[in-house]
């Protein structure tokens, strides 16, 4: 049996999408694709990612709105702007301190 790949990004890291104009902070990671085939097939074929890689749950935002995104590792890049996120749910999942995001202490087991 094949082992899942090690995730390149970690919870609390701010990333941006490789193809679309949004950025976000990671709040959860799936070692491999864990969404529906319908969702996966809705992605344009020329940018449809492989399923056998880590997928990240993001508190995402663009110029217009805030939302939750599910993004493959191959479609993410580190966000190096250093700008804080305005997403209203960040505080529910993460603490921001000294320019970084960390899992809330109450969520650590």
Backbone as JSON Lines, residues from 0, in Angstrom:
{"i":0,"aa":"X","n":[0.84,-1.18,0.0],"ca":[0.0,0.0,0.0],"c":[0.88,1.24,0.0]}
{"i":1,"aa":"X","n":[0.51,2.22,-0.81],"ca":[1.29,3.44,-0.97],"c":[1.03,4.39,0.2]}
{"i":2,"aa":"X","n":[2.09,5.0,0.69],"ca":[1.99,5.99,1.77],"c":[1.61,7.35,1.2]}
{"i":3,"aa":"X","n":[0.73,8.11,1.87],"ca":[0.43,9.47,1.41],"c":[1.68,10.35,1.46]}
{"i":4,"aa":"X","n":[1.74,11.31,0.55],"ca":[2.87,12.24,0.54],"c":[2.86,13.13,1.76]}
{"i":5,"aa":"X","n":[4.04,13.53,2.19],"ca":[4.18,14.48,3.28],"c":[3.68,15.84,2.81]}
{"i":6,"aa":"X","n":[2.87,16.51,3.61],"ca":[2.33,17.82,3.25],"c":[3.46,18.86,3.23]}
{"i":7,"aa":"X","n":[3.46,19.67,2.19],"ca":[4.46,20.72,2.02],"c":[4.14,21.94,2.89]}
{"i":8,"aa":"X","n":[2.85,22.21,3.08],"ca":[2.41,23.38,3.84],"c":[1.81,22.92,5.16]}
{"i":9,"aa":"X","n":[1.71,23.82,6.11],"ca":[1.23,23.44,7.44],"c":[0.09,24.35,7.91]}
{"i":10,"aa":"X","n":[-0.63,23.86,8.9],"ca":[-1.72,24.64,9.48],"c":[-1.16,25.96,10.0]}
{"i":11,"aa":"X","n":[-1.86,27.03,9.67],"ca":[-1.45,28.36,10.07],"c":[-0.66,29.1,9.0]}
{"i":12,"aa":"X","n":[-0.23,28.4,7.96],"ca":[0.55,29.04,6.9],"c":[-0.38,29.77,5.94]}
{"i":13,"aa":"X","n":[0.04,30.97,5.54],"ca":[-0.72,31.76,4.56],"c":[-0.19,31.41,3.17]}
{"i":14,"aa":"X","n":[-1.12,31.08,2.28],"ca":[-0.79,30.66,0.92],"c":[-1.67,31.41,-0.07]}
{"i":15,"aa":"X","n":[-1.29,31.3,-1.34],"ca":[-2.12,31.87,-2.4],"c":[-2.31,30.81,-3.48]}
{"i":16,"aa":"X","n":[-3.38,30.99,-4.27],"ca":[-3.66,30.03,-5.34],"c":[-2.8,30.34,-6.55]}
{"i":17,"aa":"X","n":[-2.32,29.31,-7.19],"ca":[-1.45,29.43,-8.35],"c":[-2.18,30.02,-9.57]}
{"i":18,"aa":"X","n":[-3.47,29.74,-9.73],"ca":[-4.2,30.16,-10.93],"c":[-5.26,31.23,-10.67]}
{"i":19,"aa":"X","n":[-5.8,31.29,-9.49],"ca":[-6.9,32.21,-9.2],"c":[-6.47,33.25,-8.17]}
{"i":20,"aa":"X","n":[-7.06,34.44,-8.24],"ca":[-6.63,35.53,-7.36],"c":[-7.22,35.47,-5.95]}
{"i":21,"aa":"X","n":[-6.79,34.48,-5.18],"ca":[-7.18,34.46,-3.77],"c":[-6.04,33.91,-2.93]}
{"i":22,"aa":"X","n":[-6.12,34.25,-1.66],"ca":[-5.14,33.79,-0.68],"c":[-5.9,33.36,0.56]}
{"i":23,"aa":"X","n":[-5.22,32.64,1.45],"ca":[-5.88,32.19,2.66],"c":[-4.91,31.54,3.61]}
{"i":24,"aa":"X","n":[-5.44,31.19,4.77],"ca":[-4.64,30.52,5.79],"c":[-5.16,29.1,5.93]}
{"i":25,"aa":"X","n":[-4.24,28.16,6.04],"ca":[-4.58,26.74,6.15],"c":[-5.08,26.45,7.57]}
{"i":26,"aa":"X","n":[-6.26,25.78,7.65],"ca":[-6.75,25.37,8.97],"c":[-6.93,23.87,9.1]}
{"i":27,"aa":"X","n":[-6.74,23.12,8.0],"ca":[-6.79,21.67,8.07],"c":[-6.13,21.1,6.81]}
{"i":28,"aa":"X","n":[-5.66,19.86,6.91],"ca":[-4.98,19.21,5.78],"c":[-5.48,17.78,5.66]}
{"i":29,"aa":"X","n":[-5.81,17.38,4.43],"ca":[-6.13,15.98,4.12],"c":[-4.91,15.4,3.41]}
{"i":30,"aa":"X","n":[-4.43,14.23,3.8],"ca":[-3.24,13.65,3.15],"c":[-3.46,13.35,1.66]}
{"i":31,"aa":"X","n":[-4.71,13.1,1.28],"ca":[-5.1,12.88,-0.11],"c":[-6.49,13.47,-0.29]}
{"i":32,"aa":"X","n":[-6.93,13.55,-1.53],"ca":[-8.24,14.09,-1.87],"c":[-9.33,13.43,-1.03]}
{"i":33,"aa":"X","n":[-10.2,14.24,-0.42],"ca":[-11.27,13.7,0.42],"c":[-12.57,14.48,0.2]}
{"i":34,"aa":"X","n":[-12.86,14.78,-1.06],"ca":[-14.09,15.48,-1.41],"c":[-14.83,14.59,-2.41]}
{"i":35,"aa":"X","n":[-15.9,15.08,-2.99],"ca":[-16.69,14.26,-3.91],"c":[-16.1,14.27,-5.32]}
{"i":36,"aa":"X","n":[-16.38,13.22,-6.07],"ca":[-15.96,13.18,-7.47],"c":[-16.64,14.29,-8.26]}
{"i":37,"aa":"X","n":[-17.86,14.61,-7.91],"ca":[-18.58,15.7,-8.58],"c":[-17.82,17.02,-8.43]}
{"i":38,"aa":"X","n":[-17.32,17.3,-7.22],"ca":[-16.53,18.51,-6.98],"c":[-15.28,18.49,-7.83]}
{"i":39,"aa":"X","n":[-14.58,17.37,-7.84],"ca":[-13.32,17.24,-8.58],"c":[-13.54,17.41,-10.09]}
{"i":40,"aa":"X","n":[-14.6,16.8,-10.62],"ca":[-14.88,16.89,-12.05],"c":[-15.33,18.28,-12.48]}
{"i":41,"aa":"X","n":[-15.79,19.1,-11.55],"ca":[-16.2,20.47,-11.86],"c":[-15.0,21.39,-12.12]}
{"i":42,"aa":"X","n":[-13.81,20.96,-11.76],"ca":[-12.6,21.74,-12.0],"c":[-12.25,21.61,-13.48]}
{"i":43,"aa":"X","n":[-11.95,22.73,-14.15],"ca":[-11.58,22.63,-15.57],"c":[-10.46,21.61,-15.78]}
{"i":44,"aa":"X","n":[-10.61,20.76,-16.76],"ca":[-9.69,19.64,-16.98],"c":[-8.24,20.09,-17.12]}
{"i":45,"aa":"X","n":[-7.99,21.23,-17.76],"ca":[-6.6,21.66,-17.98],"c":[-5.89,22.08,-16.69]}
{"i":46,"aa":"X","n":[-6.64,22.3,-15.6],"ca":[-6.0,22.59,-14.31],"c":[-6.45,21.64,-13.21]}
{"i":47,"aa":"X","n":[-7.17,20.58,-13.58],"ca":[-7.66,19.61,-12.59],"c":[-6.48,18.92,-11.93]}
{"i":48,"aa":"X","n":[-6.39,18.99,-10.61],"ca":[-5.24,18.39,-9.92],"c":[-5.4,16.88,-9.71]}
{"i":49,"aa":"X","n":[-4.28,16.24,-9.49],"ca":[-4.27,14.82,-9.14],"c":[-4.89,14.65,-7.77]}
{"i":50,"aa":"X","n":[-5.44,13.48,-7.52],"ca":[-6.07,13.2,-6.23],"c":[-5.07,12.71,-5.19]}
{"i":51,"aa":"X","n":[-3.93,12.18,-5.62],"ca":[-2.98,11.55,-4.71],"c":[-1.93,12.53,-4.18]}
{"i":52,"aa":"X","n":[-2.41,13.6,-3.6],"ca":[-1.54,14.62,-3.01],"c":[-2.3,15.26,-1.85]}
{"i":53,"aa":"X","n":[-1.62,15.98,-0.98],"ca":[-2.32,16.67,0.09],"c":[-3.29,17.73,-0.46]}
{"i":54,"aa":"X","n":[-4.41,17.88,0.23],"ca":[-5.41,18.91,-0.05],"c":[-5.59,19.73,1.22]}
{"i":55,"aa":"X","n":[-5.76,21.01,1.04],"ca":[-5.77,21.95,2.16],"c":[-7.11,22.67,2.26]}
{"i":56,"aa":"X","n":[-7.57,22.82,3.5],"ca":[-8.77,23.6,3.8],"c":[-8.28,25.0,4.17]}
{"i":57,"aa":"X","n":[-8.76,25.99,3.45],"ca":[-8.31,27.37,3.67],"c":[-9.45,28.27,4.1]}
{"i":58,"aa":"X","n":[-9.15,29.19,5.0],"ca":[-10.0,30.35,5.21],"c":[-9.53,31.33,4.16]}
{"i":59,"aa":"X","n":[-10.26,31.41,3.06],"ca":[-9.79,32.11,1.87],"c":[-10.49,33.45,1.7]}
{"i":60,"aa":"X","n":[-9.83,34.32,0.94],"ca":[-10.41,35.61,0.62],"c":[-9.85,36.12,-0.69]}
{"i":61,"aa":"X","n":[-10.68,36.89,-1.38],"ca":[-10.23,37.62,-2.56],"c":[-10.62,39.08,-2.35]}
{"i":62,"aa":"X","n":[-10.57,39.87,-3.37],"ca":[-10.89,41.3,-3.24],"c":[-12.33,41.52,-2.8]}
{"i":63,"aa":"X","n":[-13.22,40.58,-3.12],"ca":[-14.65,40.8,-2.91],"c":[-15.27,40.07,-1.73]}
{"i":64,"aa":"X","n":[-14.75,38.91,-1.37],"ca":[-15.46,38.1,-0.39],"c":[-14.52,37.19,0.39]}
{"i":65,"aa":"X","n":[-15.08,36.54,1.4],"ca":[-14.37,35.56,2.22],"c":[-15.13,34.24,2.14]}
{"i":66,"aa":"X","n":[-14.42,33.13,2.17],"ca":[-15.05,31.83,2.03],"c":[-14.08,30.75,2.47]}
{"i":67,"aa":"X","n":[-14.54,29.5,2.45],"ca":[-13.68,28.36,2.74],"c":[-13.37,27.68,1.4]}
{"i":68,"aa":"X","n":[-12.1,27.38,1.17],"ca":[-11.67,26.75,-0.09],"c":[-10.99,25.42,0.22]}
{"i":69,"aa":"X","n":[-11.04,24.54,-0.74],"ca":[-10.39,23.23,-0.66],"c":[-9.46,23.16,-1.86]}
{"i":70,"aa":"X","n":[-8.14,23.13,-1.62],"ca":[-7.17,23.32,-2.7],"c":[-6.07,22.26,-2.64]}
{"i":71,"aa":"X","n":[-5.7,21.75,-3.81],"ca":[-4.62,20.78,-3.9],"c":[-3.27,21.46,-3.67]}
{"i":72,"aa":"X","n":[-2.32,20.67,-3.21],"ca":[-0.98,21.2,-2.97],"c":[-0.38,21.79,-4.25]}
{"i":73,"aa":"X","n":[-0.58,21.14,-5.4],"ca":[0.04,21.62,-6.63],"c":[-0.48,22.99,-7.05]}
{"i":74,"aa":"X","n":[-1.63,23.42,-6.52],"ca":[-2.19,24.71,-6.88],"c":[-1.95,25.8,-5.84]}
{"i":75,"aa":"X","n":[-1.06,25.54,-4.9],"ca":[-0.75,26.53,-3.87],"c":[0.69,27.0,-3.97]}
{"i":76,"aa":"X","n":[0.87,28.25,-3.57],"ca":[2.2,28.86,-3.43],"c":[2.23,29.6,-2.11]}
{"i":77,"aa":"X","n":[3.39,29.75,-1.5],"ca":[3.46,30.55,-0.26],"c":[3.05,32.0,-0.56]}
{"i":78,"aa":"X","n":[2.31,32.6,0.34],"ca":[1.98,34.02,0.22],"c":[3.05,34.79,0.99]}
{"i":79,"aa":"X","n":[3.78,35.62,0.32],"ca":[4.88,36.34,0.95],"c":[4.6,37.81,1.13]}
{"i":80,"aa":"X","n":[3.33,38.22,1.06],"ca":[2.99,39.64,1.2],"c":[3.13,40.1,2.65]}
{"i":81,"aa":"X","n":[2.94,39.19,3.61],"ca":[2.99,39.58,5.01],"c":[1.74,40.3,5.48]}
{"i":82,"aa":"X","n":[0.77,40.49,4.6],"ca":[-0.46,41.19,4.97],"c":[-1.36,40.26,5.78]}
{"i":83,"aa":"X","n":[-1.97,40.79,6.86],"ca":[-2.89,39.95,7.63],"c":[-4.15,39.65,6.83]}
{"i":84,"aa":"X","n":[-4.8,38.56,7.17],"ca":[-6.06,38.19,6.53],"c":[-7.21,38.88,7.24]}
{"i":85,"aa":"X","n":[-8.23,39.21,6.5],"ca":[-9.41,39.85,7.1],"c":[-10.54,38.84,7.35]}
{"i":86,"aa":"X","n":[-10.35,37.59,6.96],"ca":[-11.4,36.57,7.05],"c":[-11.97,36.54,8.47]}
{"i":87,"aa":"X","n":[-13.28,36.69,8.59],"ca":[-13.93,36.81,9.9],"c":[-13.85,35.54,10.75]}
{"i":88,"aa":"X","n":[-13.55,34.38,10.15],"ca":[-13.5,33.13,10.91],"c":[-12.1,32.75,11.38]}
{"i":89,"aa":"X","n":[-11.1,33.53,11.05],"ca":[-9.73,33.19,11.46],"c":[-9.65,32.98,12.97]}
{"i":90,"aa":"X","n":[-10.25,33.86,13.75],"ca":[-10.19,33.76,15.2],"c":[-10.86,32.52,15.77]}
{"i":91,"aa":"X","n":[-11.76,31.91,15.03],"ca":[-12.42,30.69,15.49],"c":[-11.49,29.48,15.42]}
{"i":92,"aa":"X","n":[-10.5,29.53,14.54],"ca":[-9.59,28.41,14.32],"c":[-8.17,28.66,14.79]}
{"i":93,"aa":"X","n":[-7.72,29.92,14.63],"ca":[-6.31,30.22,14.81],"c":[-6.1,31.5,15.62]}
{"i":94,"aa":"X","n":[-4.96,31.57,16.29],"ca":[-4.53,32.79,16.97],"c":[-3.48,33.46,16.1]}
{"i":95,"aa":"X","n":[-3.52,34.78,16.02],"ca":[-2.51,35.52,15.25],"c":[-1.59,36.2,16.25]}
{"i":96,"aa":"X","n":[-0.29,35.97,16.09],"ca":[0.69,36.56,16.98],"c":[1.98,36.79,16.22]}
{"i":97,"aa":"X","n":[2.51,37.98,16.32],"ca":[3.78,38.32,15.67],"c":[3.77,37.97,14.19]}
{"i":98,"aa":"X","n":[2.65,38.23,13.51],"ca":[2.58,38.04,12.07],"c":[2.37,36.61,11.62]}
{"i":99,"aa":"X","n":[2.18,35.67,12.56],"ca":[1.94,34.29,12.17],"c":[0.64,33.79,12.78]}
{"i":100,"aa":"X","n":[0.12,32.72,12.22],"ca":[-1.12,32.1,12.7],"c":[-0.77,30.76,13.32]}
{"i":101,"aa":"X","n":[-1.39,30.46,14.46],"ca":[-1.16,29.19,15.15],"c":[-2.51,28.61,15.58]}
{"i":102,"aa":"X","n":[-2.56,27.29,15.68],"ca":[-3.75,26.62,16.18],"c":[-4.04,27.15,17.57]}
{"i":103,"aa":"X","n":[-5.31,27.43,17.83],"ca":[-5.69,27.9,19.17],"c":[-5.31,26.86,20.21]}
{"i":104,"aa":"X","n":[-4.81,27.3,21.33],"ca":[-4.35,26.39,22.39],"c":[-5.47,25.46,22.83]}
{"i":105,"aa":"X","n":[-6.72,25.92,22.84],"ca":[-7.84,25.07,23.27],"c":[-8.13,23.95,22.27]}
{"i":106,"aa":"X","n":[-7.61,24.05,21.02],"ca":[-7.82,23.02,20.02],"c":[-6.74,21.96,20.0]}
{"i":107,"aa":"X","n":[-5.68,22.13,20.75],"ca":[-4.58,21.17,20.77],"c":[-4.93,20.06,21.76]}
{"i":108,"aa":"X","n":[-4.75,18.83,21.35],"ca":[-5.08,17.68,22.22],"c":[-3.86,17.15,22.89]}
